[in-house]
Structures are given as structure tokens and as C-alpha cells.
Amino acid sequence: GAVVVNAYLPNAHWYDYHTDVLEIKVLHQGYADANNLMFTQIKILGLSSTVWRVMVSQDGQEIPSPHVVLYNSEKQVLEITGLEHRLGQGYTLQCS
């Protein structure tokens, strides 16, 4: 079965509400998880504008991603599920 990890990352700048960009930066290069641990779901709270599409890129190039985008305008929550982001690698998510 799936392993769920809830993490709090202090001093992390995850989402820029002005540019609609989520930057996942690697602080310690070279980390490779032996169990292929991944980010599979991201929630962004307090997002007042509707999001229809999320583009995933790595090293400036768009990459294929099987994710699903759900936006709840009443709760102002963007939920991105079905991601396959390996720990130790950097990603950029651009919302539109």
C-alpha cells in the first residue's frame, strides 16, 4: 500500500501567489531515496483565483505528468493529485 507522509517544512517558500508558480527546490543535492519516495499530492490553501491547468517542468523543460487538478472555489483550495515527484529532485508547477 501507499505510505502517506505529512511534512512541515519550516522557512519553505512553496507557492508565490503573485506569479502562480510553485517551486520545489532541492536544498541538499544528491539525495536519492532507496524506496523511491515521492510527492503525490499537493494542496495550496487560500488561492482565490480559479486554476484550470498545472504545467510541470524540470530544469526549465515541461515534463509529462499524470496529475489531476481540483479547485474548490468555496474553500479556496487547489489540490493536485497523481503527481510522481521523486524526493531529491527539483520541480516547477505553473498554474493557469
MMTF fields as JSON, N, C-alpha, C and O atoms, coordinates in Angstrom:
{
  "mmtfVersion": "1.0.0",
  "mmtfProducer": "UNKNOWN",
  "numBonds": 383,
  "numAtoms": 384,
  "numGroups": 96,
  "numChains": 1,
  "numModels": 1,
  "chainsPerModel": [1],
  "groupsPerChain": [96],
  "chainIdList": ["A"],
  "bondAtomList": [4, 2, 8, 6, 12, 10, 16, 14, 20, 18, 24, 22, 28, 26, 32, 30, 36, 34, 40, 38, 44, 42, 48, 46, 52, 50, 56, 54, 60, 58, 64, 62, 68, 66, 72, 70, 76, 74, 80, 78, 84, 82, 88, 86, 92, 90, 96, 94, 100, 98, 104, 102, 108, 106, 112, 110, 116, 114, 120, 118, 124, 122, 128, 126, 132, 130, 136, 134, 140, 138, 144, 142, 148, 146, 152, 150, 156, 154, 160, 158, 164, 162, 168, 166, 172, 170, 176, 174, 180, 178, 184, 182, 188, 186, 192, 190, 196, 194, 200, 198, 204, 202, 208, 206, 212, 210, 216, 214, 220, 218, 224, 222, 228, 226, 232, 230, 236, 234, 240, 238, 244, 242, 248, 246, 252, 250, 256, 254, 260, 258, 264, 262, 268, 266, 272, 270, 276, 274, 280, 278, 284, 282, 288, 286, 292, 290, 296, 294, 300, 298, 304, 302, 308, 306, 312, 310, 316, 314, 320, 318, 324, 322, 328, 326, 332, 330, 336, 334, 340, 338, 344, 342, 348, 346, 352, 350, 356, 354, 360, 358, 364, 362, 368, 366, 372, 370, 376, 374, 380, 378],
  "bondOrderList": [1, 1, 1, 1, 1, 1, 1, 1, 1, 1, 1, 1, 1, 1, 1, 1, 1, 1, 1, 1, 1, 1, 1, 1, 1, 1, 1, 1, 1, 1, 1, 1, 1, 1, 1, 1, 1, 1, 1, 1, 1, 1, 1, 1, 1, 1, 1, 1, 1, 1, 1, 1, 1, 1, 1, 1, 1, 1, 1, 1, 1, 1, 1, 1, 1, 1, 1, 1, 1, 1, 1, 1, 1, 1, 1, 1, 1, 1, 1, 1, 1, 1, 1, 1, 1, 1, 1, 1, 1, 1, 1, 1, 1, 1, 1],
  "groupList": [{"groupName": "GLY", "atomNameList": ["N", "CA", "C", "O"], "elementList": ["N", "C", "C", "O"], "formalChargeList": [0, 0, 0, 0], "bondAtomList": [1, 0, 2, 1, 3, 2], "bondOrderList": [1, 1, 2], "singleLetterCode": "G", "chemCompType": "PEPTIDE LINKING"}, {"groupName": "ALA", "atomNameList": ["N", "CA", "C", "O"], "elementList": ["N", "C", "C", "O"], "formalChargeList": [0, 0, 0, 0], "bondAtomList": [1, 0, 2, 1, 3, 2], "bondOrderList": [1, 1, 2], "singleLetterCode": "A", "chemCompType": "L-PEPTIDE LINKING"}, {"groupName": "VAL", "atomNameList": ["N", "CA", "C", "O"], "elementList": ["N", "C", "C", "O"], "formalChargeList": [0, 0, 0, 0], "bondAtomList": [1, 0, 2, 1, 3, 2], "bondOrderList": [1, 1, 2], "singleLetterCode": "V", "chemCompType": "L-PEPTIDE LINKING"}, {"groupName": "ASN", "atomNameList": ["N", "CA", "C", "O"], "elementList": ["N", "C", "C", "O"], "formalChargeList": [0, 0, 0, 0], "bondAtomList": [1, 0, 2, 1, 3, 2], "bondOrderList": [1, 1, 2], "singleLetterCode": "N", "chemCompType": "L-PEPTIDE LINKING"}, {"groupName": "TYR", "atomNameList": ["N", "CA", "C", "O"], "elementList": ["N", "C", "C", "O"], "formalChargeList": [0, 0, 0, 0], "bondAtomList": [1, 0, 2, 1, 3, 2], "bondOrderList": [1, 1, 2], "singleLetterCode": "Y", "chemCompType": "L-PEPTIDE LINKING"}, {"groupName": "LEU", "atomNameList": ["N", "CA", "C", "O"], "elementList": ["N", "C", "C", "O"], "formalChargeList": [0, 0, 0, 0], "bondAtomList": [1, 0, 2, 1, 3, 2], "bondOrderList": [1, 1, 2], "singleLetterCode": "L", "chemCompType": "L-PEPTIDE LINKING"}, {"groupName": "PRO", "atomNameList": ["N", "CA", "C", "O"], "elementList": ["N", "C", "C", "O"], "formalChargeList": [0, 0, 0, 0], "bondAtomList": [1, 0, 2, 1, 3, 2], "bondOrderList": [1, 1, 2], "singleLetterCode": "P", "chemCompType": "L-PEPTIDE LINKING"}, {"groupName": "HIS", "atomNameList": ["N", "CA", "C", "O"], "elementList": ["N", "C", "C", "O"], "formalChargeList": [0, 0, 0, 0], "bondAtomList": [1, 0, 2, 1, 3, 2], "bondOrderList": [1, 1, 2], "singleLetterCode": "H", "chemCompType": "L-PEPTIDE LINKING"}, {"groupName": "TRP", "atomNameList": ["N", "CA", "C", "O"], "elementList": ["N", "C", "C", "O"], "formalChargeList": [0, 0, 0, 0], "bondAtomList": [1, 0, 2, 1, 3, 2], "bondOrderList": [1, 1, 2], "singleLetterCode": "W", "chemCompType": "L-PEPTIDE LINKING"}, {"groupName": "ASP", "atomNameList": ["N", "CA", "C", "O"], "elementList": ["N", "C", "C", "O"], "formalChargeList": [0, 0, 0, 0], "bondAtomList": [1, 0, 2, 1, 3, 2], "bondOrderList": [1, 1, 2], "singleLetterCode": "D", "chemCompType": "L-PEPTIDE LINKING"}, {"groupName": "THR", "atomNameList": ["N", "CA", "C", "O"], "elementList": ["N", "C", "C", "O"], "formalChargeList": [0, 0, 0, 0], "bondAtomList": [1, 0, 2, 1, 3, 2], "bondOrderList": [1, 1, 2], "singleLetterCode": "T", "chemCompType": "L-PEPTIDE LINKING"}, {"groupName": "GLU", "atomNameList": ["N", "CA", "C", "O"], "elementList": ["N", "C", "C", "O"], "formalChargeList": [0, 0, 0, 0], "bondAtomList": [1, 0, 2, 1, 3, 2], "bondOrderList": [1, 1, 2], "singleLetterCode": "E", "chemCompType": "L-PEPTIDE LINKING"}, {"groupName": "ILE", "atomNameList": ["N", "CA", "C", "O"], "elementList": ["N", "C", "C", "O"], "formalChargeList": [0, 0, 0, 0], "bondAtomList": [1, 0, 2, 1, 3, 2], "bondOrderList": [1, 1, 2], "singleLetterCode": "I", "chemCompType": "L-PEPTIDE LINKING"}, {"groupName": "LYS", "atomNameList": ["N", "CA", "C", "O"], "elementList": ["N", "C", "C", "O"], "formalChargeList": [0, 0, 0, 0], "bondAtomList": [1, 0, 2, 1, 3, 2], "bondOrderList": [1, 1, 2], "singleLetterCode": "K", "chemCompType": "L-PEPTIDE LINKING"}, {"groupName": "GLN", "atomNameList": ["N", "CA", "C", "O"], "elementList": ["N", "C", "C", "O"], "formalChargeList": [0, 0, 0, 0], "bondAtomList": [1, 0, 2, 1, 3, 2], "bondOrderList": [1, 1, 2], "singleLetterCode": "Q", "chemCompType": "L-PEPTIDE LINKING"}, {"groupName": "MET", "atomNameList": ["N", "CA", "C", "O"], "elementList": ["N", "C", "C", "O"], "formalChargeList": [0, 0, 0, 0], "bondAtomList": [1, 0, 2, 1, 3, 2], "bondOrderList": [1, 1, 2], "singleLetterCode": "M", "chemCompType": "L-PEPTIDE LINKING"}, {"groupName": "PHE", "atomNameList": ["N", "CA", "C", "O"], "elementList": ["N", "C", "C", "O"], "formalChargeList": [0, 0, 0, 0], "bondAtomList": [1, 0, 2, 1, 3, 2], "bondOrderList": [1, 1, 2], "singleLetterCode": "F", "chemCompType": "L-PEPTIDE LINKING"}, {"groupName": "SER", "atomNameList": ["N", "CA", "C", "O"], "elementList": ["N", "C", "C", "O"], "formalChargeList": [0, 0, 0, 0], "bondAtomList": [1, 0, 2, 1, 3, 2], "bondOrderList": [1, 1, 2], "singleLetterCode": "S", "chemCompType": "L-PEPTIDE LINKING"}, {"groupName": "ARG", "atomNameList": ["N", "CA", "C", "O"], "elementList": ["N", "C", "C", "O"], "formalChargeList": [0, 0, 0, 0], "bondAtomList": [1, 0, 2, 1, 3, 2], "bondOrderList": [1, 1, 2], "singleLetterCode": "R", "chemCompType": "L-PEPTIDE LINKING"}, {"groupName": "CYS", "atomNameList": ["N", "CA", "C", "O"], "elementList": ["N", "C", "C", "O"], "formalChargeList": [0, 0, 0, 0], "bondAtomList": [1, 0, 2, 1, 3, 2], "bondOrderList": [1, 1, 2], "singleLetterCode": "C", "chemCompType": "L-PEPTIDE LINKING"}],
  "groupTypeList": [0, 1, 2, 2, 2, 3, 1, 4, 5, 6, 3, 1, 7, 8, 4, 9, 4, 7, 10, 9, 2, 5, 11, 12, 13, 2, 5, 7, 14, 0, 4, 1, 9, 1, 3, 3, 5, 15, 16, 10, 14, 12, 13, 12, 5, 0, 5, 17, 17, 10, 2, 8, 18, 2, 15, 2, 17, 14, 9, 0, 14, 11, 12, 6, 17, 6, 7, 2, 2, 5, 4, 3, 17, 11, 13, 14, 2, 5, 11, 12, 10, 0, 5, 11, 7, 18, 5, 0, 14, 0, 4, 10, 5, 14, 19, 17],
  "groupIdList": [1, 2, 3, 4, 5, 6, 7, 8, 9, 10, 11, 12, 13, 14, 15, 16, 17, 18, 19, 20, 21, 22, 23, 24, 25, 26, 27, 28, 29, 30, 31, 32, 33, 34, 35, 36, 37, 38, 39, 40, 41, 42, 43, 44, 45, 46, 47, 48, 49, 50, 51, 52, 53, 54, 55, 56, 57, 58, 59, 60, 61, 62, 63, 64, 65, 66, 67, 68, 69, 70, 71, 72, 73, 74, 75, 76, 77, 78, 79, 80, 81, 82, 83, 84, 85, 86, 87, 88, 89, 90, 91, 92, 93, 94, 95, 96],
  "secStructList": [7, 7, 7, 7, 7, 7, 7, 7, 7, 6, 6, 7, 7, 7, 3, 3, 6, 6, 6, 6, 3, 3, 3, 3, 7, 7, 1, 1, 6, 6, 7, 7, 7, 6, 6, 7, 7, 3, 3, 3, 3, 3, 3, 3, 3, 1, 7, 7, 1, 7, 7, 7, 7, 3, 3, 3, 3, 3, 6, 6, 3, 3, 7, 7, 7, 7, 7, 3, 3, 3, 3, 3, 6, 6, 6, 6, 3, 3, 3, 3, 3, 3, 3, 3, 3, 3, 6, 6, 7, 7, 3, 3, 3, 3, 3, 7],
  "xCoordList": [0.801, 0.0, 0.844, 2.069, 0.192, 0.87, 1.261, 0.558, 2.372, 2.829, 2.525, 2.927, 1.824, 1.487, 2.406, 2.512, 3.073, 3.969, 3.455, 3.406, 3.072, 2.708, 3.942, 4.524, 4.342, 5.573, 5.348, 4.612, 5.975, 6.005, 7.433, 8.372, 7.59, 8.92, 9.066, 8.587, 9.711, 9.849, 10.687, 11.6, 10.364, 11.086, 11.027, 11.875, 10.058, 9.938, 9.085, 8.041, 9.53, 8.754, 8.2, 8.861, 6.994, 6.437, 5.691, 5.931, 4.784, 3.899, 3.881, 3.648, 4.124, 4.088, 2.72, 2.438, 1.871, 0.504, 0.436, -0.604, 1.519, 1.521, 1.841, 1.375, 2.622, 3.015, 2.393, 2.58, 1.654, 1.044, 2.075, 1.831, 3.228, 4.293, 4.603, 4.779, 4.666, 5.088, 6.47, 6.631, 7.448, 8.826, 9.227, 9.233, 9.559, 10.031, 11.54, 12.021, 12.278, 13.728, 14.407, 13.957, 15.479, 16.271, 17.38, 18.189, 17.418, 18.442, 19.692, 20.788, 19.54, 20.673, 20.735, 20.089, 21.517, 21.637, 22.207, 22.987, 21.815, 22.367, 21.593, 21.963, 20.508, 19.722, 18.906, 18.208, 18.991, 18.178, 17.569, 18.284, 16.249, 15.568, 15.563, 15.153, 16.009, 16.097, 14.731, 14.632, 13.673, 12.323, 11.531, 10.322, 12.198, 11.557, 10.383, 9.337, 10.561, 9.541, 9.243, 10.162, 7.95, 7.538, 6.525, 5.804, 6.481, 5.348, 4.267, 4.514, 3.088, 1.995, 0.808, -0.07, 0.775, -0.348, 0.161, 0.985, -0.332, -0.001, -1.3, -2.134, -1.476, -2.624, -2.11, -1.162, -2.746, -2.424, -3.672, -4.727, -3.548, -4.676, -4.723, -3.688, -5.932, -6.104, -5.922, -5.596, -6.125, -5.958, -7.299, -8.231, -7.4, -8.696, -9.022, -10.168, -8.051, -8.338, -8.426, -7.691, -9.33, -9.561, -8.359, -7.771, -8.004, -6.906, -7.493, -8.196, -7.201, -7.706, -6.627, -6.915, -5.381, -4.291, -3.046, -2.789, -2.276, -0.986, 0.048, -0.065, 1.06, 2.143, 3.32, 3.697, 3.892, 5.033, 6.279, 6.292, 7.33, 8.595, 9.751, 9.654, 10.84, 12.052, 13.216, 13.308, 14.097, 15.231, 14.775, 15.439, 13.638, 13.143, 12.4, 11.969, 12.234, 11.551, 10.279, 10.303, 9.16, 7.919, 8.092, 8.67, 7.571, 7.662, 6.254, 5.354, 6.058, 4.743, 4.423, 5.298, 3.161, 2.737, 1.282, 0.441, 0.968, -0.399, -1.292, -2.25, -0.998, -1.719, -3.128, -3.478, -3.915, -5.287, -5.381, -4.876, -6.036, -6.182, -7.62, -8.548, -7.81, -9.136, -9.081, -8.239, -9.97, -10.022, -11.386, -12.411, -11.404, -12.628, -12.715, -12.014, -13.571, -13.663, -14.279, -13.961, -15.153, -15.771, -14.734, -14.729, -13.874, -12.836, -11.52, -10.607, -11.415, -10.207, -9.005, -7.949, -9.197, -8.156, -7.894, -8.816, -6.627, -6.199, -5.553, -4.636, -6.034, -5.47, -4.963, -5.694, -3.71, -3.089, -2.739, -1.918, -3.358, -3.135, -2.553, -2.572, -2.039, -1.495, -0.107, 0.354, 0.569, 1.934, 2.893, 2.607, 4.006, 5.051, 6.393, 7.303, 6.515, 7.725, 8.637, 8.316, 9.754, 10.701, 11.404, 11.759, 11.593, 12.345, 13.77, 14.327, 14.348, 15.726, 15.828, 16.934, 14.69, 14.69, 13.85, 12.858, 14.236, 13.521, 12.473, 12.669, 11.352, 10.253, 9.675, 9.787, 9.053, 8.294, 6.9, 6.733, 5.889, 4.49, 3.952, 3.97, 3.477, 2.927, 1.424, 0.947, 0.676, -0.776, -1.334, -0.818, -2.406, -3.092, -4.568, -5.333],
  "yCoordList": [-1.186, 0.0, 1.25, 1.191, 2.36, 3.643, 4.106, 3.85, 4.779, 5.383, 6.868, 7.532, 7.397, 8.817, 9.502, 9.092, 10.549, 11.319, 12.741, 13.412, 13.21, 14.612, 15.32, 14.921, 16.371, 17.058, 18.547, 19.145, 19.135, 20.579, 21.012, 20.541, 21.896, 22.347, 23.816, 24.685, 24.112, 25.5, 26.307, 25.784, 27.579, 28.521, 28.137, 28.573, 27.343, 26.946, 27.978, 28.399, 28.372, 29.266, 28.393, 28.178, 27.899, 26.932, 27.568, 27.23, 28.49, 28.985, 30.495, 31.116, 31.092, 32.541, 32.922, 32.688, 33.505, 33.832, 34.916, 35.083, 35.649, 36.722, 36.204, 36.771, 35.144, 34.632, 33.281, 32.776, 32.681, 31.364, 30.274, 29.375, 30.368, 29.387, 28.7, 29.353, 27.387, 26.575, 26.04, 25.298, 26.411, 25.996, 25.009, 25.356, 23.787, 22.782, 22.707, 22.16, 23.26, 23.356, 22.315, 22.023, 21.768, 20.791, 21.535, 22.221, 21.402, 22.078, 21.226, 21.761, 19.917, 19.005, 18.105, 17.058, 18.52, 17.774, 16.384, 16.179, 15.451, 14.11, 13.134, 11.963, 13.591, 12.671, 11.768, 12.245, 10.479, 9.517, 8.557, 7.851, 8.541, 7.686, 6.248, 5.994, 5.328, 3.915, 3.305, 2.317, 3.886, 3.365, 4.129, 3.935, 4.999, 5.816, 6.635, 6.732, 7.219, 8.053, 9.243, 9.837, 9.598, 10.655, 11.585, 11.212, 12.825, 13.706, 13.242, 13.161, 12.938, 12.523, 13.468, 13.437, 14.309, 15.217, 16.519, 16.506, 17.642, 18.956, 19.732, 19.731, 20.4, 21.277, 22.692, 22.916, 23.634, 25.05, 25.717, 25.717, 26.281, 26.878, 28.381, 29.019, 28.942, 30.383, 30.936, 32.112, 30.119, 30.542, 31.044, 30.259, 32.343, 32.94, 32.901, 33.143, 32.604, 32.553, 31.105, 30.234, 30.873, 29.532, 29.043, 29.795, 27.794, 27.173, 26.047, 25.176, 26.073, 25.052, 24.059, 22.898, 24.523, 23.7, 23.922, 25.036, 22.868, 22.966, 22.283, 21.098, 23.056, 22.526, 22.197, 23.002, 21.024, 20.588, 20.671, 20.197, 21.277, 21.336, 21.008, 21.111, 20.613, 20.275, 20.795, 20.516, 21.546, 22.161, 23.002, 23.031, 23.688, 24.591, 23.929, 24.619, 22.622, 21.894, 21.238, 20.594, 21.407, 20.753, 19.239, 18.702, 18.562, 17.107, 16.519, 17.152, 15.307, 14.668, 14.362, 13.973, 14.541, 14.273, 13.824, 14.483, 12.703, 12.171, 12.787, 12.149, 14.004, 14.595, 15.061, 15.216, 15.277, 15.775, 17.045, 17.097, 18.073, 19.356, 19.53, 19.434, 19.787, 20.046, 21.37, 21.553, 22.298, 23.586, 23.757, 23.639, 24.033, 24.277, 25.772, 26.284, 26.48, 27.935, 28.354, 29.423, 27.525, 27.849, 27.851, 28.741, 26.858, 26.749, 27.402, 27.53, 27.816, 28.405, 27.474, 27.877, 26.225, 25.206, 24.589, 24.159, 24.557, 23.865, 22.561, 22.558, 21.452, 20.142, 19.52, 19.407, 19.122, 18.481, 17.062, 16.871, 16.067, 14.667, 13.916, 14.408, 12.726, 11.895, 12.315, 11.894, 13.141, 13.551, 12.396, 11.475, 12.445, 11.431, 12.133, 11.908, 12.99, 13.774, 13.094, 13.003, 12.625, 11.933, 12.925, 14.035, 12.491, 13.31, 13.458, 12.546, 14.617, 14.869, 15.5, 15.771, 15.748, 16.382, 17.648, 17.693, 18.673, 19.935, 19.973, 19.411, 20.638, 20.756, 22.164, 22.848, 22.589, 23.82, 23.499, 22.812, 24.002, 23.851, 25.231, 26.118, 25.418, 26.695, 26.541, 25.7, 27.353, 27.296, 28.303, 29.412, 27.896, 28.834, 28.531, 29.201],
  "zCoordList": [0.0, 0.0, 0.0, 0.102, -0.113, -0.158, 1.233, 2.211, 1.305, 2.544, 2.467, 1.512, 3.455, 3.487, 4.473, 5.629, 4.011, 4.869, 4.907, 3.876, 6.084, 6.261, 6.771, 7.78, 6.076, 6.452, 6.583, 5.798, 7.561, 7.704, 7.422, 8.063, 6.477, 6.116, 6.501, 5.774, 7.617, 8.061, 7.083, 6.445, 6.978, 6.114, 4.64, 3.861, 4.244, 2.84, 2.106, 2.603, 0.941, 0.083, -1.036, -2.052, -0.845, -1.774, -2.916, -4.075, -2.617, -3.662, -3.662, -2.625, -4.81, -4.958, -5.509, -6.684, -4.673, -5.055, -6.127, -6.765, -6.336, -7.338, -8.742, -9.73, -8.836, -10.153, -10.48, -11.587, -9.539, -9.724, -10.017, -10.822, -9.354, -9.55, -8.23, -7.202, -8.27, -7.132, -7.478, -8.447, -6.696, -6.947, -5.862, -4.681, -6.246, -5.304, -5.501, -6.493, -4.547, -4.68, -3.811, -2.703, -4.318, -3.588, -2.857, -3.482, -1.545, -0.754, -0.587, -0.42, -0.63, -0.47, -1.7, -1.748, -2.689, -3.942, -3.689, -2.759, -4.514, -4.464, -3.604, -3.524, -2.944, -2.133, -3.04, -3.935, -2.813, -3.555, -2.538, -1.826, -2.481, -1.527, -2.042, -3.175, -1.228, -1.613, -1.893, -2.621, -1.321, -1.504, -2.554, -2.677, -3.314, -4.354, -3.808, -4.45, -2.627, -2.017, -2.925, -3.488, -3.073, -3.986, -3.354, -2.428, -3.878, -3.649, -4.605, -5.809, -4.114, -4.993, -4.917, -5.78, -3.885, -3.696, -3.09, -2.176, -3.604, -3.067, -2.922, -3.828, -1.773, -1.55, -1.332, -0.58, -1.998, -1.825, -1.258, -1.893, -0.07, 0.637, 0.388, 0.193, 0.395, 0.281, -1.12, -1.281, -2.124, -3.516, -4.034, -4.209, -4.28, -4.623, -6.112, -6.49, -6.963, -8.4, -8.879, -8.413, -9.808, -10.329, -11.128, -11.906, -10.932, -11.672, -12.519, -12.007, -13.805, -14.733, -15.129, -15.418, -15.141, -15.656, -14.814, -14.357, -14.611, -13.941, -14.83, -15.143, -15.232, -16.06, -15.146, -14.294, -15.323, -14.526, -15.385, -16.521, -14.839, -15.571, -14.636, -13.413, -15.266, -14.53, -15.36, -16.556, -14.728, -15.421, -16.611, -17.647, -16.459, -17.498, -18.638, -19.562, -18.61, -19.681, -19.141, -18.092, -19.87, -19.46, -19.527, -20.471, -18.493, -18.46, -18.368, -17.817, -18.907, -18.799, -17.34, -16.566, -16.979, -15.613, -15.628, -16.24, -14.959, -14.967, -13.888, -13.451, -13.454, -12.323, -12.691, -13.861, -11.639, -11.757, -10.914, -9.792, -11.471, -10.788, -10.328, -11.132, -9.037, -8.469, -7.728, -6.849, -8.073, -7.382, -6.741, -7.413, -5.447, -4.708, -4.436, -3.563, -5.176, -5.047, -3.713, -3.191, -3.165, -1.877, -0.747, 0.103, -0.753, 0.282, -0.137, 0.679, -1.396, -1.969, -1.795, -1.307, -2.205, -2.083, -3.455, -4.148, -3.824, -5.033, -4.598, -3.776, -5.153, -4.84, -6.129, -7.113, -6.106, -7.263, -6.826, -5.929, -7.456, -7.092, -8.287, -9.415, -8.022, -9.085, -9.531, -10.592, -8.737, -9.072, -8.86, -8.095, -9.521, -9.357, -9.22, -10.018, -8.198, -7.99, -6.983, -5.798, -7.459, -6.588, -5.653, -6.048, -4.41, -3.469, -3.977, -4.588, -3.715, -4.137, -5.506, -5.972, -6.176, -7.491, -7.419, -6.692, -8.165, -8.185, -9.274, -10.352, -8.998, -9.951, -9.887, -8.87, -10.989, -11.016, -11.512, -12.519, -10.798, -11.225, -11.543, -10.69, -12.755, -13.219, -13.357, -14.119, -12.619, -12.646, -13.644, -13.783, -14.341, -15.247, -15.253, -15.947]
}
